[in-house]
Amino acid sequence: MNNKKKLNIAIVGLGNIGSYLYKYLNSNKNILSKKNNCTPYIKFVSARNRNKKRKIKINSAKWLNNYLDATKNKDVDIIVELIGGAEGPAKKLVFAALKNKKHVVTANKALIAKYGDKLSKIAESNNVNLEFEAAVCGGVPIIRSLKEGLIANKIGKVYGIFNGTSNYILSSMDNKDKEFSDVLKDAKKLGYAESNPTSDLNGDDVSAKLKILSSLCFNSFLNNNIHVEGIKQIDKEDIVNAKKLGYKIKLLGFAEHLGKSIYQRVHPTLVKTNSYVASIDGVLNAVIIDGKPVGQSIIQGEGAGAAATTSALISDISSILRGNIKFPFSISNKERKNLKFKSIQERYFSAYLRFDVIDKPGVLSNITNIISKNNVSIKRLIQNPNRKKGASSIVIITHSSKDNSLNKVIKEANKKSYVLRKSKLIRIDDN
C-alpha cells in the first residue's frame, strides 16, 4: 500500500533549464518518491511563449494562461521560478508565491542578491521554504554544504571561480594562444557564452553569487559594498607575461572576514601556476572555504548548463518533499547581523602593473619615480621592447602595497604623454 504523500509543483519558465527539469521530474518521479517518501508531481507550467518548439510534450491541461495564477491556486505547493532577472515577472512571482505560503525554488542569483533579505523574511514569517542552490555555481552543492554540511564551522573566507564563461575564456586564451575576441566567438558557438555575455564578462554574475555566499558564510545581511572588475581588459600579452612569471590569470571572487570587517571583491587575479585554483580550466567552477575546525574545503563542478542546474533544483525540491522547513539564510532573520563591510582600498596586495609606453630615454625612471612616490616598492621588473614600433612594455611585480596606492600609480601614469594605452593593475594571490 502506498501512503506516500504528493506535492504539486508549478514550473514557471520553460527555456533550456525549465524543459530539462520538466523531463527529469517526469522520468525520475519514482526514484525521487522513494528517496524522499513523497511524490513530486508537475501540476502546472507557464512560459512566455506557449507555442515555442520544445523537446517535451506537455498536456494542455497543465498550462496556466497567467503565470501569477500559480501563486493563488490552492493545488500548488511548490513554485519553481526559472524566468530570471531581478525585476519584472520573476520578482512579482516570487514575492506573490511566498506571501501566499507557497514554497519557492529558484535559480535566480540576481533576484536573491538584490531582494534575498526581504524574501527570506516573508518566507520565514509564512513558514515556507525559499531555496536557491541553483542560483550559485550550478551543480556545485555549495549552498547546502554551507547550510548543513559545514554548519559546525566558523568560516573566515570563501573564494574561488564562480563563472564558467569567464573561466573558459581565460583558460582558452592561455591554452590555445588566442586573443580575447576570438575566444569569445568560440564560447558563443559552443554555447558557453550567451549572445549578450556582459554580466559574465564584467564581473556582475560573480558579484551576485559572492554576495549570497558571503551572507551565508558570515550570517550577515546581503551587502552591496563590493569591489567588482571584469576580464575585458585582459589581453594575450597579459596571459604570456603571467606565464613567464609563474602565474595564471583567473577571475576570482573573494569574501573575507578580517578583524571586525568583511571585504568582498571580484577581479582578475594572478594565481601561482601550481596552485589548485590555477588547475580549474574550461567551464568548471570551484568554491574554496576556510573554516574552523574543518580547515579548507573545496567543492568543484559544472557551474552552468541545464543538467548541472537541474541537479541543484532537484536537491532543493527534495529538501521540501522531505518536509524540511528551514531558514533561507541558515539562521532566523532576527539572528542575522549587520556586519561592517569595508572597501578594499585599505587592503594590501602584491600586484602586476603593466605600462605600454613610447621607447625613449627617461621613461622607465619616470615610472619608477611615480611608483616610489606612492609608497609602492618593486619586487621584479621586466622590459619588453618592440624596436619596430618604437614602443616598450614595462611589467612590474610589486611588494605588498596598499590598494589605494597601487591605483594612484596607475592613475598618475595614465596622464603621461608617453603612455600609449591604459595601464593595467592585476592583483596577485600568493596563497
Secondary structure, 3 states (H helix, E strand, C coil): CCCCEEEEEEEECCCHHHHHHHHHHHHCHHHHHHHHCEEEEEEEEECCCCCCCCCCCCCHHHECCCCCHHHHCCCCCEEEECCCCCCHHHHHHHHHHHHCCCEEEECCHHHHHHHHHHHHHHHHHCCCCEECHHHCCCCCCHHHHHHHHCCCCEEEEEEEECCHHHHHHHHHHHHHCCCHHHHHHHHHHHCCCCCCCHHHHCCHHHHHHHHHHHHHHHCECCCCCCEECCCCCCCHHHHHHHHHCCEEEEEEEEEEEECCEEEEEEEEEEEECCCCHHHCCCCEEEEEEEEECCEEEEEEEECCCHHHHHHHHHHHHHHHHCCCCCCCCCCCCCCCECCEEECHHHCEEEEEEEEEEECCCCHHHHHHHHHHHCCCCEEEEEEEEEHHHCEEEEEEEECCEEHHHHHHHHHHHHCCCCECCCCEEEEEECC
